[in-house]
Amino acid sequence: MASTPRPDFARVARLRGAEQGVIDEAARQGLMPEDIAHVLTALGVSDFLLFQGFEVVEELDALAGPRSGVVDVPRHLVDGDVPALMDVADAALCAVLYRRLLVRGTATEQAALINRDVLLRLWPQRLAPQAVAQVWEQRFPELTGP
């Protein structure tokens, strides 16, 4: 009977610490925005976000994506939940796409595919993990409402 491997929590902690150090150094050198570095190195951030990171557009007005119609989703964002073509007129599908773009999309992809007004309407649905939402809301207070 084979034994179940035991997780090496000390190794995981070292890897997380090393990645947090890399992020801190990148922010000090101006290679990463400080607000993103801050949330990525906070306690409780998911391993996924810590090791992948995320981007945020510089200005909310940069979000010039379509309000309706079918969009061609960037290949690296496509999987079982997000097909290659999505109709953004469907609010539920649009929310799924926006969630993916907020977490995994580049700022350029966000600008091209997210529509500012649609994002403002969908934002109360909590489209992003807390760390990502925190940066968006700090940069763009209008997302939190009047």
N, CA, C and O atoms as a DFTB+ gen file, in Angstrom:
584 C
 N C O
     1  1       0.848      -1.183       0.000
     2  2       0.000       0.000       0.000
     3  2       0.888       1.240       0.000
     4  3       1.755       1.405       0.859
     5  1       0.655       2.103      -0.978
     6  2       1.451       3.320      -1.101
     7  2       0.970       4.354      -0.086
     8  3      -0.224       4.470       0.188
     9  1       1.890       5.075       0.445
    10  2       1.516       6.117       1.399
    11  2       1.164       7.400       0.634
    12  3       1.653       7.642      -0.470
    13  1       0.326       8.186       1.237
    14  2      -0.074       9.459       0.650
    15  2       1.037      10.472       0.881
    16  3       1.504      10.637       2.008
    17  1       1.462      11.148      -0.177
    18  2       2.514      12.149       0.021
    19  2       2.034      13.265       0.950
    20  3       0.878      13.682       0.892
    21  1       2.919      13.727       1.784
    22  2       2.587      14.802       2.710
    23  2       3.021      16.128       2.095
    24  3       4.122      16.241       1.556
    25  1       2.165      17.108       2.178
    26  2       2.536      18.408       1.629
    27  2       3.709      19.008       2.401
    28  3       3.809      18.861       3.619
    29  1       4.574      19.672       1.686
    30  2       5.720      20.339       2.299
    31  2       5.353      21.807       2.488
    32  3       5.682      22.652       1.655
    33  1       4.671      22.100       3.587
    34  2       4.181      23.446       3.835
    35  2       5.314      24.453       3.997
    36  3       5.166      25.621       3.636
    37  1       6.430      24.012       4.532
    38  2       7.573      24.920       4.685
    39  2       8.080      25.363       3.314
    40  3       8.430      26.527       3.121
    41  1       8.118      24.430       2.365
    42  2       8.558      24.775       1.006
    43  2       7.580      25.750       0.351
    44  3       7.989      26.703      -0.313
    45  1       6.303      25.505       0.542
    46  2       5.286      26.396      -0.012
    47  2       5.443      27.797       0.581
    48  3       5.359      28.788      -0.145
    49  1       5.667      27.885       1.872
    50  2       5.852      29.190       2.522
    51  2       7.090      29.898       1.972
    52  3       7.071      31.110       1.762
    53  1       8.162      29.145       1.741
    54  2       9.375      29.745       1.165
    55  2       9.108      30.266      -0.242
    56  3       9.547      31.363      -0.588
    57  1       8.399      29.498      -1.051
    58  2       8.077      29.930      -2.412
    59  2       7.222      31.194      -2.406
    60  3       7.471      32.125      -3.172
    61  1       6.212      31.219      -1.533
    62  2       5.361      32.408      -1.420
    63  2       6.187      33.608      -0.989
    64  3       6.045      34.698      -1.544
    65  1       7.054      33.410       0.004
    66  2       7.900      34.501       0.487
    67  2       8.824      35.016      -0.599
    68  3       9.018      36.224      -0.738
    69  1       9.392      34.103      -1.368
    70  2      10.284      34.505      -2.456
    71  2       9.519      35.300      -3.503
    72  3      10.009      36.325      -3.978
    73  1       8.327      34.845      -3.869
    74  2       7.525      35.551      -4.872
    75  2       7.121      36.930      -4.353
    76  3       7.144      37.905      -5.105
    77  1       6.756      37.017      -3.087
    78  2       6.409      38.316      -2.513
    79  2       7.611      39.259      -2.557
    80  3       7.454      40.455      -2.805
    81  1       8.809      38.723      -2.319
    82  2      10.021      39.535      -2.413
    83  2      10.253      40.054      -3.825
    84  3      10.643      41.206      -4.014
    85  1      10.014      39.207      -4.808
    86  2      10.159      39.614      -6.209
    87  2       9.162      40.725      -6.534
    88  3       9.508      41.690      -7.216
    89  1       7.950      40.597      -6.057
    90  2       6.919      41.604      -6.307
    91  2       7.296      42.923      -5.633
    92  3       7.189      43.983      -6.249
    93  1       7.730      42.866      -4.387
    94  2       8.153      44.085      -3.684
    95  2       9.275      44.792      -4.441
    96  3       9.254      46.013      -4.595
    97  1      10.250      44.023      -4.911
    98  2      11.385      44.602      -5.636
    99  2      10.921      45.206      -6.968
   100  3      11.389      46.274      -7.363
   101  1      10.015      44.530      -7.650
   102  2       9.489      45.056      -8.917
   103  2       8.781      46.392      -8.684
   104  3       8.915      47.312      -9.491
   105  1       8.033      46.503      -7.593
   106  2       7.354      47.762      -7.282
   107  2       8.374      48.847      -6.954
   108  3       8.221      49.986      -7.394
   109  1       9.406      48.516      -6.194
   110  2      10.449      49.501      -5.854
   111  2      11.145      50.024      -7.106
   112  3      11.522      51.194      -7.171
   113  1      11.313      49.160      -8.092
   114  2      11.988      49.552      -9.327
   115  2      11.036      50.197     -10.341
   116  3      11.462      50.596     -11.425
   117  1       9.764      50.296      -9.993
   118  2       8.802      50.904     -10.897
   119  2       8.346      49.984     -12.009
   120  3       7.765      50.438     -12.995
   121  1       8.604      48.691     -11.860
   122  2       8.208      47.724     -12.884
   123  2       6.789      47.197     -12.687
   124  3       6.230      46.545     -13.568
   125  1       6.217      47.488     -11.525
   126  2       4.862      47.046     -11.202
   127  2       4.194      48.166     -10.415
   128  3       4.826      48.771      -9.549
   129  1       2.941      48.450     -10.699
   130  2       2.255      49.477      -9.929
   131  2       2.222      49.114      -8.438
   132  3       2.009      47.957      -8.077
   133  1       2.433      50.102      -7.593
   134  2       2.480      49.858      -6.157
   135  2       1.173      49.324      -5.604
   136  3       1.183      48.490      -4.698
   137  1       0.031      49.796      -6.138
   138  2      -1.247      49.318      -5.616
   139  2      -1.437      47.828      -5.883
   140  3      -1.963      47.108      -5.035
   141  1      -1.020      47.372      -7.035
   142  2      -1.128      45.939      -7.351
   143  2      -0.149      45.149      -6.499
   144  3      -0.506      44.098      -5.965
   145  1       1.082      45.636      -6.363
   146  2       2.073      44.949      -5.525
   147  2       1.574      44.822      -4.094
   148  3       1.757      43.784      -3.458
   149  1       0.954      45.863      -3.594
   150  2       0.460      45.853      -2.211
   151  2      -0.564      44.738      -1.985
   152  3      -0.465      43.993      -1.010
   153  1      -1.546      44.623      -2.881
   154  2      -2.568      43.590      -2.676
   155  2      -2.022      42.189      -2.940
   156  3      -2.476      41.224      -2.325
   157  1      -1.051      42.068      -3.851
   158  2      -0.497      40.742      -4.131
   159  2       0.347      40.209      -2.983
   160  3       0.491      38.996      -2.834
   161  1       0.903      41.095      -2.175
   162  2       1.746      40.652      -1.070
   163  2       1.006      40.656       0.266
   164  3       1.607      40.385       1.306
   165  1      -0.282      40.959       0.246
   166  2      -1.081      40.965       1.468
   167  2      -1.384      39.533       1.923
   168  3      -1.415      38.600       1.121
   169  1      -1.602      39.391       3.213
   170  2      -1.994      38.090       3.748
   171  2      -3.305      37.649       3.112
   172  3      -4.202      38.465       2.905
   173  1      -3.415      36.391       2.810
   174  2      -4.658      35.841       2.304
   175  2      -4.851      35.911       0.804
   176  3      -5.833      35.373       0.293
   177  1      -3.936      36.566       0.068
   178  2      -4.103      36.594      -1.374
   179  2      -3.913      35.171      -1.905
   180  3      -3.079      34.417      -1.402
   181  1      -4.681      34.820      -2.905
   182  2      -4.608      33.458      -3.435
   183  2      -3.270      33.211      -4.128
   184  3      -2.643      34.131      -4.653
   185  1      -2.853      31.952      -4.118
   186  2      -1.627      31.578      -4.825
   187  2      -1.750      31.919      -6.305
   188  3      -0.787      32.365      -6.929
   189  1      -2.930      31.707      -6.859
   190  2      -3.142      32.002      -8.275
   191  2      -2.787      33.451      -8.584
   192  3      -2.018      33.720      -9.506
   193  1      -3.347      34.389      -7.811
   194  2      -3.060      35.800      -8.059
   195  2      -1.612      36.138      -7.752
   196  3      -0.972      36.875      -8.502
   197  1      -1.091      35.606      -6.654
   198  2       0.284      35.906      -6.269
   199  2       1.265      35.534      -7.373
   200  3       2.157      36.315      -7.702
   201  1       1.103      34.356      -7.939
   202  2       2.062      33.882      -8.929
   203  2       1.735      34.331     -10.351
   204  3       2.616      34.329     -11.211
   205  1       0.495      34.713     -10.612
   206  2       0.131      35.179     -11.948
   207  2       0.155      36.698     -12.035
   208  3       0.592      37.251     -13.045
   209  1      -0.307      37.380     -10.993
   210  2      -0.457      38.821     -11.053
   211  2      -1.680      39.194     -11.872
   212  3      -2.412      38.325     -12.345
   213  1      -1.893      40.479     -12.036
   214  2      -3.002      40.954     -12.862
   215  2      -2.704      42.386     -13.275
   216  3      -1.833      43.044     -12.707
   217  1      -3.439      42.854     -14.270
   218  2      -3.269      44.211     -14.773
   219  2      -4.571      44.986     -14.620
   220  3      -5.651      44.404     -14.519
   221  1      -4.448      46.308     -14.606
   222  2      -5.599      47.195     -14.531
   223  2      -5.319      48.376     -15.452
   224  3      -4.210      48.910     -15.466
   225  1      -6.315      48.776     -16.210
   226  2      -6.147      49.935     -17.086
   227  2      -5.828      51.173     -16.259
   228  3      -6.155      51.244     -15.074
   229  1      -5.188      52.144     -16.896
   230  2      -4.822      53.384     -16.201
   231  2      -6.013      54.307     -15.990
   232  3      -6.078      55.027     -14.994
   233  1      -6.953      54.284     -16.927
   234  2      -8.116      55.167     -16.856
   235  2      -9.375      54.382     -17.177
   236  3      -9.394      53.564     -18.096
   237  1     -10.418      54.638     -16.417
   238  2     -11.688      53.963     -16.658
   239  2     -12.232      54.313     -18.042
   240  3     -12.883      53.487     -18.682
   241  1     -11.966      55.535     -18.503
   242  2     -12.433      55.946     -19.831
   243  2     -11.720      55.202     -20.949
   244  3     -12.144      55.278     -22.103
   245  1     -10.644      54.484     -20.633
   246  2      -9.942      53.680     -21.646
   247  2     -10.761      52.455     -22.038
   248  3     -10.494      51.836     -23.068
   249  1     -11.753      52.099     -21.227
   250  2     -12.565      50.905     -21.492
   251  2     -13.566      51.212     -22.609
   252  3     -14.646      51.753     -22.368
   253  1     -13.183      50.858     -23.818
   254  2     -13.972      51.215     -24.999
   255  2     -14.530      49.986     -25.707
   256  3     -14.758      50.013     -26.917
   257  1     -14.748      48.918     -24.961
   258  2     -15.272      47.697     -25.562
   259  2     -16.713      47.852     -26.018
   260  3     -17.377      48.833     -25.683
   261  1     -17.189      46.887     -26.779
   262  2     -18.548      46.967     -27.316
   263  2     -19.611      46.751     -26.240
   264  3     -19.388      46.055     -25.249
   265  1     -20.775      47.368     -26.464
   266  2     -21.934      47.165     -25.582
   267  2     -22.730      45.937     -26.012
   268  3     -23.432      45.324     -25.208
   269  1     -22.613      45.591     -27.279
   270  2     -23.358      44.453     -27.797
   271  2     -22.563      43.825     -28.930
   272  3     -21.570      44.372     -29.408
   273  1     -23.036      42.663     -29.339
   274  2     -22.390      41.963     -30.432
   275  2     -21.474      40.854     -29.942
   276  3     -21.264      40.664     -28.744
   277  1     -20.952      40.148     -30.893
   278  2     -20.077      39.017     -30.592
   279  2     -18.636      39.490     -30.604
   280  3     -18.204      40.172     -31.534
   281  1     -17.893      39.125     -29.565
   282  2     -16.478      39.489     -29.496
   283  2     -15.627      38.236     -29.614
   284  3     -16.018      37.146     -29.197
   285  1     -14.471      38.425     -30.187
   286  2     -13.474      37.362     -30.331
   287  2     -12.602      37.405     -29.080
   288  3     -11.830      38.345     -28.889
   289  1     -12.723      36.406     -28.245
   290  2     -12.009      36.358     -26.967
   291  2     -10.555      35.946     -27.217
   292  3     -10.301      34.996     -27.957
   293  1      -9.599      36.658     -26.603
   294  2      -8.196      36.257     -26.768
   295  2      -7.992      34.795     -26.368
   296  3      -8.550      34.320     -25.379
   297  1      -7.200      34.115     -27.139
   298  2      -7.009      32.672     -27.003
   299  2      -6.636      32.239     -25.582
   300  3      -7.130      31.218     -25.105
   301  1      -5.783      32.988     -24.907
   302  2      -5.336      32.568     -23.568
   303  2      -6.430      32.679     -22.514
   304  3      -6.255      32.192     -21.397
   305  1      -7.552      33.308     -22.845
   306  2      -8.668      33.435     -21.904
   307  2      -9.760      32.389     -22.142
   308  3     -10.679      32.254     -21.334
   309  1      -9.660      31.662     -23.229
   310  2     -10.682      30.691     -23.621
   311  2     -10.498      29.375     -22.862
   312  3      -9.388      28.860     -22.725
   313  1     -11.633      28.846     -22.371
   314  2     -11.653      27.515     -21.759
   315  2     -13.107      27.055     -21.691
   316  3     -13.948      27.569     -22.428
   317  1     -13.410      26.114     -20.834
   318  2     -14.771      25.588     -20.742
   319  2     -15.805      26.615     -20.318
   320  3     -16.978      26.497     -20.674
   321  1     -15.384      27.631     -19.555
   322  2     -16.315      28.663     -19.099
   323  2     -16.415      29.837     -20.065
   324  3     -17.445      30.507     -20.139
   325  1     -15.348      30.077     -20.797
   326  2     -15.291      31.222     -21.711
   327  2     -14.980      30.710     -23.111
   328  3     -13.849      30.313     -23.390
   329  1     -15.981      30.717     -23.996
   330  2     -15.749      30.255     -25.367
   331  2     -14.994      31.300     -26.198
   332  3     -14.810      32.435     -25.759
   333  1     -14.573      30.917     -27.366
   334  2     -13.790      31.792     -28.242
   335  2     -14.592      32.993     -28.743
   336  3     -14.030      34.058     -29.003
   337  1     -15.881      32.820     -28.874
   338  2     -16.761      33.916     -29.294
   339  2     -17.839      34.083     -28.236
   340  3     -18.459      33.109     -27.810
   341  1     -18.059      35.330     -27.812
   342  2     -19.076      35.586     -26.787
   343  2     -19.927      36.781     -27.185
   344  3     -19.422      37.775     -27.708
   345  1     -21.222      36.670     -26.931
   346  2     -22.153      37.765     -27.192
   347  2     -22.243      38.623     -25.934
   348  3     -22.819      38.197     -24.933
   349  1     -21.681      39.823     -25.979
   350  2     -21.666      40.677     -24.797
   351  2     -23.012      41.339     -24.522
   352  3     -23.175      41.988     -23.489
   353  1     -23.974      41.189     -25.423
   354  2     -25.315      41.704     -25.166
   355  2     -26.022      40.855     -24.109
   356  3     -26.942      41.334     -23.447
   357  1     -25.602      39.610     -23.949
   358  2     -26.154      38.714     -22.926
   359  2     -25.450      39.050     -21.609
   360  3     -24.255      38.796     -21.464
   361  1     -26.185      39.620     -20.650
   362  2     -25.580      40.117     -19.401
   363  2     -24.834      39.023     -18.639
   364  3     -23.770      39.282     -18.076
   365  1     -25.372      37.816     -18.614
   366  2     -24.710      36.737     -17.879
   367  2     -23.390      36.352     -18.543
   368  3     -22.380      36.177     -17.861
   369  1     -23.394      36.220     -19.871
   370  2     -22.156      35.897     -20.599
   371  2     -21.149      37.034     -20.487
   372  3     -19.946      36.812     -20.346
   373  1     -21.661      38.239     -20.552
   374  2     -20.786      39.410     -20.453
   375  2     -20.101      39.427     -19.083
   376  3     -18.907      39.716     -19.000
   377  1     -20.829      39.126     -18.020
   378  2     -20.248      39.097     -16.677
   379  2     -19.148      38.043     -16.581
   380  3     -18.112      38.280     -15.960
   381  1     -19.368      36.893     -17.188
   382  2     -18.344      35.835     -17.193
   383  2     -17.089      36.326     -17.910
   384  3     -15.977      36.134     -17.419
   385  1     -17.262      36.951     -19.058
   386  2     -16.124      37.468     -19.810
   387  2     -15.395      38.553     -19.021
   388  3     -14.166      38.546     -18.945
   389  1     -16.142      39.480     -18.437
   390  2     -15.517      40.564     -17.678
   391  2     -14.737      40.017     -16.485
   392  3     -13.639      40.488     -16.191
   393  1     -15.297      39.030     -15.803
   394  2     -14.564      38.404     -14.679
   395  2     -13.210      37.884     -15.159
   396  3     -12.184      38.106     -14.515
   397  1     -13.220      37.206     -16.269
   398  2     -11.987      36.646     -16.812
   399  2     -11.008      37.745     -17.195
   400  3      -9.815      37.644     -16.909
   401  1     -11.506      38.791     -17.838
   402  2     -10.637      39.892     -18.256
   403  2     -10.042      40.635     -17.062
   404  3      -8.881      41.043     -17.104
   405  1     -10.819      40.813     -16.009
   406  2     -10.325      41.532     -14.831
   407  2      -9.192      40.771     -14.137
   408  3      -8.277      41.383     -13.586
   409  1      -9.252      39.465     -14.163
   410  2      -8.253      38.655     -13.459
   411  2      -7.092      38.244     -14.363
   412  3      -5.940      38.252     -13.930
   413  1      -7.382      37.888     -15.606
   414  2      -6.339      37.337     -16.475
   415  2      -6.010      38.175     -17.699
   416  3      -5.019      37.910     -18.379
   417  1      -6.811      39.165     -17.984
   418  2      -6.597      39.960     -19.190
   419  2      -5.545      41.033     -18.998
   420  3      -5.323      41.526     -17.892
   421  1      -4.905      41.381     -20.097
   422  2      -3.963      42.493     -20.059
   423  2      -4.753      43.802     -20.069
   424  3      -5.938      43.817     -20.401
   425  1      -4.095      44.888     -19.705
   426  2      -4.762      46.192     -19.747
   427  2      -5.226      46.508     -21.169
   428  3      -6.283      47.109     -21.360
   429  1      -4.451      46.111     -22.146
   430  2      -4.828      46.335     -23.553
   431  2      -6.093      45.550     -23.898
   432  3      -6.989      46.077     -24.559
   433  1      -6.170      44.303     -23.457
   434  2      -7.366      43.484     -23.709
   435  2      -8.564      44.053     -22.962
   436  3      -9.671      44.086     -23.499
   437  1      -8.356      44.498     -21.740
   438  2      -9.440      45.106     -20.972
   439  2      -9.988      46.325     -21.705
   440  3     -11.202      46.480     -21.835
   441  1      -9.096      47.190     -22.184
   442  2      -9.526      48.397     -22.883
   443  2     -10.317      48.065     -24.145
   444  3     -11.281      48.755     -24.475
   445  1      -9.916      47.022     -24.840
   446  2     -10.557      46.672     -26.104
   447  2     -11.888      45.940     -25.924
   448  3     -12.769      46.046     -26.776
   449  1     -12.042      45.198     -24.820
   450  2     -13.213      44.324     -24.689
   451  2     -14.204      44.717     -23.595
   452  3     -15.368      44.321     -23.652
   453  1     -13.766      45.484     -22.610
   454  2     -14.676      45.904     -21.538
   455  2     -15.233      47.275     -21.888
   456  3     -14.493      48.183     -22.267
   457  1     -16.528      47.410     -21.758
   458  2     -17.190      48.690     -21.973
   459  2     -17.371      49.369     -20.613
   460  3     -17.887      48.759     -19.677
   461  1     -16.951      50.612     -20.507
   462  2     -16.999      51.359     -19.249
   463  2     -18.397      51.345     -18.626
   464  3     -18.542      51.021     -17.448
   465  1     -19.414      51.689     -19.396
   466  2     -20.773      51.778     -18.855
   467  2     -21.311      50.408     -18.450
   468  3     -22.007      50.282     -17.442
   469  1     -20.990      49.398     -19.226
   470  2     -21.430      48.040     -18.882
   471  2     -20.730      47.582     -17.602
   472  3     -21.355      46.969     -16.738
   473  1     -19.438      47.877     -17.480
   474  2     -18.719      47.514     -16.258
   475  2     -19.345      48.182     -15.040
   476  3     -19.537      47.534     -14.011
   477  1     -19.666      49.465     -15.144
   478  2     -20.294      50.167     -14.021
   479  2     -21.624      49.509     -13.634
   480  3     -21.959      49.422     -12.453
   481  1     -22.367      49.053     -14.625
   482  2     -23.658      48.397     -14.353
   483  2     -23.472      47.017     -13.720
   484  3     -24.234      46.628     -12.835
   485  1     -22.446      46.272     -14.180
   486  2     -22.229      44.907     -13.685
   487  2     -21.403      44.844     -12.400
   488  3     -21.439      43.830     -11.703
   489  1     -20.665      45.898     -12.073
   490  2     -19.718      45.861     -10.955
   491  2     -20.337      45.382      -9.639
   492  3     -19.682      44.621      -8.926
   493  1     -21.550      45.779      -9.280
   494  2     -22.109      45.309      -8.001
   495  2     -22.218      43.788      -7.886
   496  3     -22.417      43.271      -6.787
   497  1     -22.092      43.070      -8.989
   498  2     -22.142      41.600      -8.955
   499  2     -20.848      40.989      -8.436
   500  3     -20.709      39.766      -8.414
   501  1     -19.909      41.812      -8.025
   502  2     -18.595      41.350      -7.551
   503  2     -17.937      40.510      -8.635
   504  3     -17.845      39.286      -8.543
   505  1     -17.496      41.194      -9.636
   506  2     -16.923      40.561     -10.815
   507  2     -15.520      40.020     -10.602
   508  3     -15.028      39.250     -11.427
   509  1     -14.864      40.406      -9.513
   510  2     -13.458      40.034      -9.359
   511  2     -13.174      39.616      -7.923
   512  3     -13.912      39.983      -7.008
   513  1     -12.099      38.843      -7.724
   514  2     -11.678      38.519      -6.353
   515  2     -11.384      39.810      -5.579
   516  3     -11.101      40.846      -6.180
   517  1     -11.451      39.744      -4.268
   518  2     -11.296      40.918      -3.421
   519  2     -10.035      41.716      -3.739
   520  3     -10.096      42.943      -3.819
   521  1      -8.899      41.055      -3.920
   522  2      -7.638      41.767      -4.184
   523  2      -7.727      42.575      -5.478
   524  3      -7.285      43.723      -5.527
   525  1      -8.288      41.986      -6.507
   526  2      -8.427      42.665      -7.797
   527  2      -9.445      43.799      -7.669
   528  3      -9.196      44.912      -8.131
   529  1     -10.577      43.522      -7.049
   530  2     -11.615      44.542      -6.875
   531  2     -11.086      45.727      -6.072
   532  3     -11.436      46.873      -6.354
   533  1     -10.254      45.461      -5.086
   534  2      -9.698      46.526      -4.254
   535  2      -8.905      47.526      -5.099
   536  3      -9.055      48.736      -4.932
   537  1      -8.072      47.030      -5.991
   538  2      -7.278      47.926      -6.835
   539  2      -8.193      48.706      -7.773
   540  3      -8.045      49.920      -7.909
   541  1      -9.131      48.029      -8.418
   542  2     -10.046      48.722      -9.329
   543  2     -10.815      49.818      -8.586
   544  3     -10.951      50.930      -9.098
   545  1     -11.315      49.517      -7.391
   546  2     -12.111      50.494      -6.652
   547  2     -11.257      51.642      -6.121
   548  3     -11.737      52.772      -6.029
   549  1     -10.010      51.375      -5.771
   550  2      -9.124      52.465      -5.338
   551  2      -8.795      53.392      -6.512
   552  3      -8.768      54.614      -6.361
   553  1      -8.551      52.810      -7.656
   554  2      -8.234      53.639      -8.834
   555  2      -9.459      54.353      -9.372
   556  3      -9.362      55.476      -9.867
   557  1     -10.612      53.706      -9.278
   558  2     -11.819      54.234      -9.892
   559  2     -12.967      54.240      -8.873
   560  3     -13.802      53.335      -8.881
   561  1     -13.014      55.250      -8.001
   562  2     -14.036      55.297      -6.952
   563  2     -15.475      55.254      -7.487
   564  3     -16.393      54.866      -6.763
   565  1     -15.671      55.650      -8.745
   566  2     -17.019      55.614      -9.303
   567  2     -17.585      54.188      -9.366
   568  3     -18.795      54.015      -9.512
   569  1     -16.744      53.188      -9.261
   570  2     -17.219      51.803      -9.249
   571  2     -17.983      51.489      -7.960
   572  3     -18.836      50.601      -7.950
   573  1     -17.690      52.198      -6.889
   574  2     -18.330      51.920      -5.608
   575  2     -19.680      52.609      -5.473
   576  3     -20.375      52.433      -4.472
   577  1     -20.050      53.397      -6.486
   578  2     -21.368      54.036      -6.482
   579  2     -21.329      55.423      -5.864
   580  3     -20.289      55.883      -5.393
   581  1     -22.491      56.084      -5.874
   582  2     -22.569      57.462      -5.363
   583  2     -22.442      57.521      -3.849
   584  3     -22.488      58.605      -3.267
